[in-house]
Amino acid sequence: IDAMAADFHVISYSRYASYPNQNPPRQATHPIILDVADLTAFHDGVQRGAANLVGVSYGALLALLYARQHPEKILSLTLVEPPLHQWACRAPAGAVLYEQFMTTAWTPARYAFSQGDELRAVHLLTAGMWGQSSFESWPVERRHAALRNAGAMRLHAQAKEPFDVISRSDVAQLTMPTLLVNGSNTSALHRCVMDELAVVIPHAHRLLIENAGHGTPAENPGNFNQRVREFLLRVQ
């Protein structure tokens, strides 16, 4: 927020069941549909006009759906590794990566959540998303932040088709300036998905953040903030 506040009015949006929100459980075919509705109501409520939307991981997936439904509300999109994992299945190698992720990370994490073992579920999901076991190496506050948001992760894990929420044809219709960001140390599955996104959004700018994995804003914040700020200033 501080890095962008000199040039922009910055709002950090905390979605349903994410810290510091204490929301009751809710049911839906896919929680992201309700998340889009929440973000729409929030955006309308703050009455700030069209926005530069920056989303990371699941937040980037939410940003994509929001932009598709409300393109008039978006000035630009910055997408950091949205988990469009099923997009990887277009290529045989990507299909193998997807199956490995579902078998070793997603399905066991869903079971751990069902058993009330949120710590194990978060361990499994972070290892799957980062392509390696990394949770224990994170700073204490970052680990605590991940565990505080375990409720939102649990809702996503319960979705029937968690990574099949938007089609290539829908994404191809997006015309606003778009920045696609991934870390140099990210998993092969995320690299595959970002390559697919770049094909579908040919006008998008690509940005590789060195010395970072799936969580680039936390892992190399200086470089991330500078480069994203430069993009946002350039497209105004």
C-alpha positions, 0 to 999 in steps of 0.5 A: 500500500505504501509503495503505491499510495503516492500515486494512487488511492489504494484499497486492500480488499479482504474477501469473505472468510479472510483475515480480519473478517469473521464470516459465518459459513456459506454454501455455493456451487463455487465460492468465487461466484459469491466472491465476485458478487461481494467485490461488485458490491464493495466496489460500488459502495466505495464509489471510486470509479474504475479501478486498477485491479491487482490480484495475486493467486486466488485473488487474480482468479477473482480479478479475472472473473470480475473484469469479465463481468464488469469491464467498465469498472476496470482501468487495468489488470495485474494478474499474479499467477491465477490458479487456472490449473486446468488450462495447463491440460491443453498440452500433455506435459501440462496435463501431467503436472495438473494430475500430480498437483491434484493427487499430491496437494489438492485432494489430500488438502481437501481431506485434511480440511474435512478432518479439521486439520487446517495446519496440514491442509495449508502445508499441502496447499502451499507445497503444491502451489509453490512446487516445493515444501516451503511453509516452514521456511516462511517468516513467522508472521507470513505463516500466521497470515496463511493460517488466518486465511485457512477458512477462505482456503477451505471454502475454495477446496470444497468447490466441485471444479475449483480451477474451471471457472472461466473459459479461454474465449471469455478471457480473450474478450478482455481489452484493458491493459493487462500485466501478467506476473510470475516469479522466476522460481515458481512451479512448472504448473504455474509457468504453464498456466501463465504461458497459456494466459499470454497466448489468450491475451496477446496484448498483455505485458509479461513480467518476471520477478527474479528470486521469487516463487508463487508469492512474489509480492511477499518474496521480492516486494521491492522489485514487485512494487517498483515494476507494477507501479511503473506499469500502472503509471504507464497505462494511465 
